[in-house]
Amino acid sequence: MRVVIQRVARASVTIGEEVHSTIGRGLLILLGVGEEDTAADIDLLVKKIVHLRIFPDSEGVMNISVLDISGDILVVSQFTLMACCRKGNRPSYIKAARPEVSIPLYEEFCRRLSDALGKPVGTGVFGADMQVELLNDGPVTIVLDTKNLE
């Protein structure tokens, strides 16, 4: 699994003309699921994400987590994170998991993240054409890949 984590002042997902999810201060997470990913990848990411110390403490040092600030999280599925651009100029998505694999893993990731956070997380809609709006705070953007985490 691959994630792009952005520390945000606020973020939202709109589908069509309707706002589907919105959060305040916290994290916007773009999630890409690969063909070899499993529930073990979810465990690694959830633990890392909720304890990642990327929010400023009282002295302005990035030293506290989304849990410490009682922040929000918004998760958006994004298969394009699994793109391979080695050959040519058209990305290949062959490493992205098919929907029958990625949808259950995406849903389980959101459930476990919600449990770890102690409150519901906002979501997009898998496979929908979404407009994601955010106010990046910092900016702070972190990329994690479970294949590089253990």
Backbone as ProteinMPNN parsed JSONL, in Angstrom:
{"seq_chain_A": "MRVVIQRVARASVTIGEEVHSTIGRGLLILLGVGEEDTAADIDLLVKKIVHLRIFPDSEGVMNISVLDISGDILVVSQFTLMACCRKGNRPSYIKAARPEVSIPLYEEFCRRLSDALGKPVGTGVFGADMQVELLNDGPVTIVLDTKNLE", "coords_chain_A": {"N_chain_A": [[0.852, -1.176, 0.0], [0.389, 2.214, -0.628], [0.634, 5.496, 0.53], [-0.204, 8.95, 0.481], [0.197, 11.426, 2.702], [-1.238, 14.285, 3.927], [-0.9, 17.069, 5.944], [-3.507, 18.961, 7.074], [-5.46, 22.002, 7.283], [-8.05, 21.985, 6.693], [-10.22, 19.846, 4.76], [-11.997, 18.419, 1.96], [-14.301, 16.305, 0.146], [-15.933, 16.329, -2.873], [-18.581, 15.164, -4.848], [-19.906, 15.242, -7.919], [-22.163, 17.737, -7.538], [-22.36, 17.657, -4.862], [-21.213, 17.817, -1.527], [-19.457, 15.277, -0.128], [-17.818, 14.414, 2.028], [-16.258, 16.095, 4.746], [-13.621, 17.581, 6.606], [-12.032, 19.025, 9.502], [-9.12, 20.339, 11.031], [-6.401, 18.154, 10.582], [-5.611, 15.131, 8.918], [-5.312, 14.468, 5.466], [-5.566, 11.65, 3.592], [-4.382, 9.978, 0.854], [-4.909, 6.947, -0.66], [-3.372, 4.206, -2.131], [-3.82, 0.977, -3.372], [-2.029, -1.946, -3.821], [-1.504, -4.863, -5.92], [-0.412, -6.947, -4.408], [-0.968, -6.388, -1.793], [-2.097, -6.763, 1.624], [-4.018, -7.443, 4.648], [-2.036, -7.16, 6.544], [-0.525, -5.032, 5.624], [-2.275, -2.959, 6.112], [-2.282, -2.927, 8.933], [0.372, -2.044, 9.459], [0.331, 0.563, 8.307], [-1.806, 1.911, 9.651], [-0.955, 1.995, 12.36], [1.383, 3.522, 12.048], [0.409, 5.936, 10.911], [-1.466, 7.1, 12.802], [0.22, 7.678, 14.898], [2.186, 9.274, 13.88], [4.298, 11.938, 14.223], [3.664, 14.862, 13.333], [2.493, 17.276, 13.826], [2.635, 20.578, 15.165], [4.061, 21.233, 18.39], [3.712, 23.141, 21.469], [5.914, 24.727, 21.182], [6.31, 24.951, 18.544], [7.54, 22.842, 17.289], [7.489, 19.958, 15.258], [6.024, 17.553, 16.813], [3.882, 16.188, 17.816], [1.016, 14.016, 17.446], [-1.806, 13.181, 15.252], [-3.631, 11.966, 16.908], [-3.002, 13.17, 19.362], [-3.903, 15.778, 18.999], [-6.563, 15.436, 18.721], [-7.435, 15.273, 16.094], [-8.906, 15.206, 12.763], [-9.473, 12.789, 10.123], [-9.398, 12.215, 6.66], [-9.956, 9.918, 4.142], [-9.086, 9.012, 0.902], [-9.497, 6.95, -1.84], [-7.05, 6.134, -4.267], [-6.028, 4.92, -7.036], [-4.094, 5.697, -8.824], [-1.772, 6.203, -7.467], [-0.307, 3.944, -7.609], [0.97, 3.961, -9.977], [3.251, 3.172, -12.622], [5.946, 4.567, -14.151], [8.132, 3.969, -15.684], [8.602, 3.2, -18.383], [8.141, 4.898, -21.397], [5.657, 7.539, -21.79], [3.135, 7.226, -20.85], [1.529, 6.377, -17.979], [1.564, 3.165, -16.377], [-0.776, 1.074, -14.821], [-0.679, -1.461, -13.877], [0.23, -2.612, -11.526], [-1.596, -1.887, -9.646], [-4.185, -2.959, -7.466], [-7.009, -4.944, -8.403], [-10.503, -3.99, -8.392], [-12.037, -5.923, -6.899], [-10.263, -6.756, -4.989], [-9.106, -4.415, -3.967], [-11.233, -2.765, -3.02], [-12.393, -4.079, -0.641], [-10.053, -3.963, 0.973], [-9.549, -1.201, 1.131], [-11.905, -0.395, 2.482], [-11.569, -1.809, 4.896], [-9.193, -0.647, 5.806], [-10.119, 1.982, 6.312], [-11.972, 1.401, 8.379], [-10.299, 0.335, 10.413], [-8.589, 2.484, 10.827], [-10.378, 4.389, 11.754], [-11.146, 3.121, 14.157], [-8.665, 3.202, 15.524], [-8.308, 5.94, 15.702], [-10.445, 6.676, 17.196], [-12.789, 7.82, 16.422], [-15.124, 8.452, 13.714], [-13.762, 8.319, 10.377], [-13.544, 10.489, 7.575], [-14.521, 9.795, 4.2], [-13.968, 9.155, 0.687], [-15.651, 8.094, -2.303], [-15.236, 4.978, -3.52], [-13.861, 4.633, -6.698], [-15.32, 6.721, -7.773], [-15.678, 9.853, -9.57], [-14.078, 12.304, -8.144], [-13.794, 15.491, -6.535], [-11.258, 16.771, -4.775], [-10.592, 18.851, -2.192], [-8.319, 20.859, -0.408], [-6.684, 22.524, 2.303], [-3.533, 22.732, 2.685], [-1.526, 22.415, 5.476], [1.256, 23.93, 6.365], [3.42, 23.764, 4.161], [2.892, 20.275, 4.794], [3.727, 17.194, 3.709], [3.761, 13.739, 3.452], [5.035, 10.703, 2.202], [4.332, 7.303, 2.261], [5.188, 3.897, 1.883], [4.23, 0.634, 2.232], [5.912, -1.388, 1.521], [8.372, -0.491, 2.093], [8.503, -0.122, 4.791], [8.878, -1.904, 7.146]], "CA_chain_A": [[0.0, 0.0, 0.0], [1.109, 3.47, -0.726], [-0.197, 6.622, 0.951], [0.275, 10.322, 0.558], [-0.425, 12.014, 3.885], [-1.081, 15.73, 3.949], [-1.419, 17.747, 7.127], [-4.428, 19.966, 6.548], [-6.304, 22.822, 8.145], [-9.379, 21.454, 6.351], [-10.262, 19.126, 3.484], [-13.33, 17.918, 1.624], [-14.507, 15.556, -1.095], [-17.197, 16.642, -3.528], [-18.919, 14.278, -5.955], [-20.941, 16.002, -8.619], [-22.355, 19.04, -6.877], [-22.629, 17.392, -3.451], [-20.09, 17.551, -0.623], [-19.616, 13.938, 0.442], [-17.134, 14.394, 3.329], [-15.46, 17.271, 5.064], [-12.951, 17.511, 7.907], [-11.271, 20.183, 9.955], [-7.685, 20.111, 11.202], [-6.045, 16.75, 10.657], [-4.855, 14.514, 7.834], [-5.912, 13.952, 4.252], [-4.784, 10.49, 3.176], [-4.662, 9.369, -0.44], [-4.519, 5.551, -0.488], [-3.259, 3.333, -3.289], [-3.733, -0.433, -2.99], [-1.328, -2.748, -4.814], [-1.993, -6.227, -6.136], [0.128, -7.867, -3.407], [-1.255, -5.872, -0.463], [-2.937, -7.584, 2.497], [-4.379, -6.828, 5.924], [-0.791, -6.822, 7.257], [-0.157, -3.68, 5.187], [-3.17, -2.056, 6.83], [-1.765, -2.815, 10.302], [1.563, -1.191, 9.434], [-0.017, 1.948, 8.022], [-2.647, 2.504, 10.689], [-0.095, 2.304, 13.512], [2.289, 4.61, 11.687], [-0.321, 7.177, 10.651], [-2.051, 7.75, 13.988], [1.285, 8.091, 15.816], [3.139, 10.105, 13.158], [4.407, 13.218, 14.929], [3.844, 15.895, 12.318], [1.801, 18.493, 14.22], [3.508, 21.362, 16.035], [3.779, 21.353, 19.82], [3.603, 24.532, 21.923], [7.113, 25.46, 20.78], [6.367, 24.962, 17.091], [8.296, 21.69, 16.799], [6.608, 18.856, 14.867], [6.294, 16.599, 17.879], [2.66, 15.556, 18.303], [0.289, 13.25, 16.426], [-3.214, 13.473, 15.029], [-4.321, 11.544, 18.134], [-2.748, 14.169, 20.409], [-4.688, 17.001, 18.772], [-7.941, 15.006, 18.435], [-7.667, 15.701, 14.722], [-9.754, 14.446, 11.853], [-8.814, 12.136, 8.995], [-10.186, 11.973, 5.458], [-9.258, 8.931, 3.312], [-9.566, 8.963, -0.475], [-8.822, 5.914, -2.631], [-6.424, 6.708, -5.453], [-5.242, 3.871, -7.675], [-2.991, 6.281, -9.59], [-0.55, 6.163, -6.659], [0.417, 2.722, -7.953], [1.444, 4.122, -11.356], [4.637, 2.909, -13.002], [6.275, 5.481, -15.246], [9.475, 3.62, -16.159], [8.685, 3.138, -19.844], [7.249, 5.793, -22.126], [5.055, 8.686, -21.112], [1.803, 6.88, -20.352], [1.685, 5.524, -16.799], [0.949, 1.847, -16.33], [-1.401, 0.815, -13.515], [-0.729, -2.913, -13.759], [0.533, -2.996, -10.136], [-2.751, -1.552, -8.801], [-5.096, -4.085, -7.232], [-8.323, -4.894, -9.045], [-11.524, -3.57, -7.424], [-12.485, -6.978, -5.986], [-9.262, -6.824, -3.925], [-8.837, -3.105, -3.373], [-12.373, -2.209, -2.275], [-12.427, -4.569, 0.748], [-8.891, -3.47, 1.719], [-9.824, 0.223, 1.384], [-12.927, -0.308, 3.533], [-10.965, -2.278, 6.147], [-8.261, 0.406, 6.207], [-10.916, 3.062, 6.903], [-12.516, 0.912, 9.659], [-9.226, 0.236, 11.417], [-8.107, 3.837, 11.107], [-11.422, 4.973, 12.589], [-11.001, 2.52, 15.489], [-7.436, 3.714, 16.141], [-8.498, 7.368, 15.936], [-11.494, 6.828, 18.199], [-13.935, 8.518, 15.839], [-15.232, 8.137, 12.288], [-12.952, 9.041, 9.405], [-14.247, 10.846, 6.358], [-14.102, 8.99, 3.058], [-14.49, 9.413, -0.634], [-16.412, 6.961, -2.796], [-14.322, 4.212, -4.353], [-14.119, 4.635, -8.131], [-16.081, 7.894, -8.214], [-14.956, 11.045, -10.007], [-14.151, 13.154, -6.955], [-13.007, 16.701, -6.432], [-10.7, 16.808, -3.429], [-10.115, 20.199, -1.882], [-7.625, 20.884, 0.874], [-5.795, 23.613, 2.672], [-2.368, 22.053, 3.252], [-1.009, 23.163, 6.621], [2.714, 23.813, 6.476], [2.823, 22.47, 3.827], [3.509, 19.034, 5.261], [3.283, 16.063, 2.903], [4.585, 12.559, 3.714], [4.699, 9.547, 1.382], [4.712, 6.03, 2.867], [4.922, 2.685, 1.115], [4.418, -0.468, 3.18], [7.014, -2.256, 1.086], [9.604, 0.117, 2.62], [8.279, 0.233, 6.199], [9.096, -2.862, 8.205]], "C_chain_A": [[0.887, 1.224, 0.0], [0.152, 4.579, -0.309], [0.564, 7.926, 0.79], [-0.52, 10.943, 1.688], [-0.172, 13.51, 3.85], [-1.701, 16.276, 5.226], [-2.258, 18.92, 6.636], [-5.09, 20.785, 7.655], [-7.76, 22.426, 7.937], [-9.272, 20.739, 5.013], [-11.685, 18.641, 3.242], [-13.284, 17.136, 0.319], [-15.894, 15.91, -1.61], [-17.375, 15.69, -4.697], [-20.11, 14.907, -6.656], [-21.017, 17.379, -7.992], [-22.513, 18.893, -5.364], [-21.36, 17.121, -2.655], [-20.363, 16.223, 0.067], [-19.014, 13.855, 1.838], [-16.363, 15.684, 3.506], [-14.842, 17.085, 6.443], [-12.325, 18.86, 8.233], [-9.799, 19.808, 10.053], [-7.383, 18.621, 11.344], [-5.239, 16.299, 9.467], [-5.764, 14.142, 6.676], [-4.999, 12.83, 3.785], [-5.286, 9.995, 1.83], [-4.091, 7.968, -0.377], [-4.513, 4.809, -1.811], [-3.046, 1.901, -2.833], [-3.098, -1.211, -4.139], [-1.832, -4.175, -4.85], [-1.514, -7.221, -5.087], [-0.193, -7.443, -1.973], [-2.25, -6.759, 0.288], [-3.303, -6.791, 3.745], [-3.14, -6.461, 6.74], [-0.304, -5.423, 6.872], [-1.009, -2.633, 5.901], [-2.649, -1.84, 8.245], [-0.575, -1.869, 10.371], [1.195, 0.279, 9.273], [-0.816, 2.609, 9.133], [-1.807, 2.892, 11.906], [0.798, 3.495, 13.224], [1.547, 5.938, 11.592], [-0.81, 7.846, 11.927], [-0.992, 8.236, 14.985], [2.345, 8.981, 15.17], [3.149, 11.509, 13.758], [4.725, 14.337, 13.938], [3.046, 17.168, 12.603], [2.674, 19.25, 15.218], [3.065, 21.337, 17.501], [3.751, 22.834, 20.186], [4.816, 25.375, 21.54], [7.307, 25.46, 19.261], [7.15, 23.82, 16.475], [7.305, 20.577, 16.429], [6.883, 17.681, 15.796], [5.05, 15.9, 18.397], [1.865, 14.969, 17.133], [-1.145, 13.735, 16.251], [-4.05, 13.028, 16.229], [-4.197, 12.606, 19.216], [-3.585, 15.429, 20.243], [-6.175, 16.702, 18.579], [-8.351, 15.444, 17.034], [-8.555, 14.754, 13.94], [-8.903, 13.781, 10.781], [-9.834, 11.93, 7.882], [-9.37, 11.055, 4.56], [-9.923, 8.873, 1.936], [-8.784, 7.879, -1.215], [-8.266, 6.55, -3.895], [-5.486, 5.687, -6.09], [-4.046, 4.421, -8.442], [-1.698, 6.371, -8.786], [0.291, 4.935, -6.983], [0.993, 2.785, -9.371], [2.926, 3.774, -11.496], [4.921, 3.758, -14.243], [7.65, 5.196, -15.835], [9.613, 3.686, -17.668], [7.679, 4.097, -20.462], [6.687, 6.899, -21.269], [3.642, 8.425, -20.602], [1.975, 5.952, -19.163], [0.962, 4.188, -16.954], [0.409, 1.633, -14.916], [-1.506, -0.678, -13.244], [-0.474, -3.396, -12.332], [-0.617, -2.663, -9.18], [-3.652, -2.769, -8.66], [-6.414, -3.861, -7.963], [-9.368, -4.543, -7.98], [-11.964, -4.66, -6.447], [-11.505, -7.2, -4.828], [-9.157, -5.483, -3.203], [-10.013, -2.525, -2.585], [-12.442, -2.756, -0.854], [-11.236, -4.072, 1.579], [-9.04, -1.992, 2.057], [-10.82, 0.376, 2.535], [-12.378, -0.748, 4.886], [-9.963, -1.257, 6.684], [-9.021, 1.536, 6.901], [-11.491, 2.652, 8.256], [-11.448, 0.89, 10.743], [-8.668, 1.606, 11.792], [-9.1, 4.563, 12.004], [-11.337, 4.434, 14.018], [-9.79, 3.09, 16.222], [-7.564, 5.192, 16.505], [-9.534, 7.626, 17.023], [-12.684, 7.629, 17.721], [-13.98, 8.197, 14.35], [-14.236, 8.935, 11.445], [-13.842, 9.371, 8.209], [-13.715, 9.999, 5.215], [-14.586, 9.62, 1.765], [-15.379, 8.243, -1.009], [-15.516, 6.236, -3.794], [-14.763, 4.248, -5.809], [-14.877, 5.839, -8.656], [-15.145, 8.976, -8.744], [-15.136, 12.079, -8.895], [-13.326, 14.417, -7.131], [-12.566, 16.79, -4.968], [-10.111, 18.196, -3.215], [-9.453, 20.174, -0.515], [-6.883, 22.185, 1.058], [-4.647, 22.948, 3.414], [-1.778, 22.962, 4.316], [0.491, 22.936, 6.726], [3.443, 24.391, 5.283], [3.619, 21.312, 4.418], [2.89, 17.905, 4.453], [4.272, 14.921, 3.09], [4.099, 11.429, 2.798], [5.217, 8.294, 2.079], [4.332, 4.889, 1.941], [5.207, 1.505, 2.049], [5.547, -1.401, 2.778], [8.357, -1.723, 1.596], [9.53, 0.368, 4.124], [8.793, -0.765, 7.215], [10.364, -2.671, 8.894]], "O_chain_A": [[1.982, 1.239, 0.562], [-1.001, 4.606, -0.739], [1.784, 7.994, 0.939], [-1.75, 10.986, 1.649], [0.973, 13.951, 3.754], [-2.854, 15.995, 5.551], [-1.78, 19.766, 5.88], [-5.255, 20.331, 8.787], [-8.587, 22.51, 8.844], [-8.355, 20.99, 4.231], [-12.471, 18.473, 4.174], [-12.369, 17.28, -0.492], [-16.89, 15.808, -0.893], [-16.434, 15.436, -5.449], [-21.178, 15.082, -6.069], [-20.02, 18.098, -7.935], [-22.768, 19.872, -4.664], [-20.531, 16.302, -3.052], [-21.369, 16.062, 0.759], [-19.628, 13.286, 2.741], [-15.882, 16.282, 2.544], [-15.458, 16.506, 7.338], [-12.122, 19.707, 7.364], [-9.296, 19.038, 9.235], [-8.025, 17.917, 12.124], [-4.303, 16.976, 9.044], [-6.84, 13.577, 6.867], [-3.799, 13.034, 3.603], [-6.454, 9.638, 1.679], [-2.91, 7.799, -0.072], [-5.515, 4.781, -2.527], [-2.182, 1.639, -1.996], [-3.56, -1.147, -5.279], [-2.503, -4.636, -3.927], [-2.157, -8.253, -4.893], [0.27, -8.084, -1.029], [-3.112, -7.406, -0.306], [-2.945, -5.622, 3.881], [-3.195, -5.536, 7.55], [0.266, -4.713, 7.701], [-0.523, -1.557, 6.251], [-2.578, -0.704, 8.712], [-0.519, -0.995, 11.236], [1.685, 1.135, 10.009], [-0.532, 3.745, 9.514], [-1.939, 4.001, 12.422], [0.952, 4.379, 14.066], [2.002, 6.947, 12.129], [-0.59, 9.042, 12.116], [-1.268, 9.101, 15.816], [3.295, 9.398, 15.833], [2.12, 12.184, 13.792], [5.881, 14.706, 13.734], [2.93, 18.037, 11.739], [3.373, 18.637, 16.024], [1.876, 21.409, 17.812], [3.765, 23.69, 19.302], [4.751, 26.604, 21.571], [8.336, 25.91, 18.758], [7.401, 23.821, 15.27], [6.387, 20.286, 17.195], [7.832, 16.92, 15.605], [5.142, 15.097, 19.325], [2.028, 15.38, 15.985], [-1.629, 14.583, 17.001], [-5.07, 13.647, 16.534], [-5.168, 12.91, 19.909], [-3.939, 16.076, 21.229], [-6.96, 17.609, 18.304], [-9.465, 15.922, 16.817], [-8.901, 13.662, 14.393], [-7.754, 14.164, 10.56], [-10.972, 11.528, 8.123], [-8.22, 11.362, 4.243], [-11.137, 8.71, 1.815], [-7.554, 7.888, -1.216], [-8.912, 7.392, -4.519], [-4.31, 5.596, -5.737], [-3.084, 3.694, -8.687], [-0.632, 6.592, -9.362], [1.478, 4.896, -6.661], [1.451, 1.773, -9.901], [3.735, 4.047, -10.609], [4.217, 3.668, -15.249], [8.268, 6.084, -16.423], [10.621, 4.171, -18.182], [6.506, 4.104, -20.091], [7.172, 7.167, -20.17], [3.024, 9.3, -19.994], [2.508, 4.853, -19.311], [-0.099, 4.098, -17.573], [1.07, 1.974, -13.935], [-2.349, -1.105, -12.454], [-0.919, -4.483, -11.965], [-0.615, -3.108, -8.032], [-3.858, -3.516, -9.617], [-6.87, -2.729, -8.118], [-9.14, -4.776, -6.793], [-12.239, -4.364, -5.285], [-11.877, -7.768, -3.802], [-9.125, -5.432, -1.973], [-9.798, -1.854, -1.576], [-12.543, -1.962, 0.082], [-11.394, -3.788, 2.766], [-8.69, -1.574, 3.161], [-10.608, 1.174, 3.448], [-12.682, -0.134, 5.909], [-9.898, -1.031, 7.892], [-8.607, 1.996, 7.965], [-11.503, 3.457, 9.188], [-11.668, 1.37, 11.855], [-8.319, 1.846, 12.947], [-8.696, 5.279, 12.921], [-11.442, 5.197, 14.978], [-9.877, 3.421, 17.404], [-6.994, 5.642, 17.499], [-9.506, 8.661, 17.688], [-13.502, 8.072, 18.528], [-12.994, 7.725, 13.784], [-13.913, 10.079, 11.762], [-14.767, 8.629, 7.88], [-12.576, 9.535, 5.262], [-15.469, 10.478, 1.745], [-15.814, 7.485, -0.142], [-15.091, 6.816, -4.793], [-15.911, 3.93, -6.12], [-15.062, 5.97, -9.866], [-13.962, 9.007, -8.404], [-16.214, 12.652, -8.732], [-12.289, 14.41, -7.794], [-13.388, 16.872, -4.056], [-9.246, 18.646, -3.967], [-9.956, 19.551, 0.421], [-6.506, 22.855, 0.096], [-4.751, 22.637, 4.601], [-1.557, 24.148, 4.074], [0.935, 21.862, 7.133], [4.047, 25.456, 5.413], [4.844, 21.364, 4.526], [1.68, 17.684, 4.503], [5.476, 15.101, 2.911], [2.895, 11.227, 2.641], [6.389, 8.22, 2.447], [3.283, 4.916, 1.297], [6.305, 1.396, 2.593], [6.079, -2.128, 3.616], [9.365, -2.426, 1.537], [10.42, 1.014, 4.677], [9.171, -0.246, 8.265], [10.682, -3.417, 9.82]]}, "name": "protein", "num_of_chains": 1, "seq": "MRVVIQRVARASVTIGEEVHSTIGRGLLILLGVGEEDTAADIDLLVKKIVHLRIFPDSEGVMNISVLDISGDILVVSQFTLMACCRKGNRPSYIKAARPEVSIPLYEEFCRRLSDALGKPVGTGVFGADMQVELLNDGPVTIVLDTKNLE"}
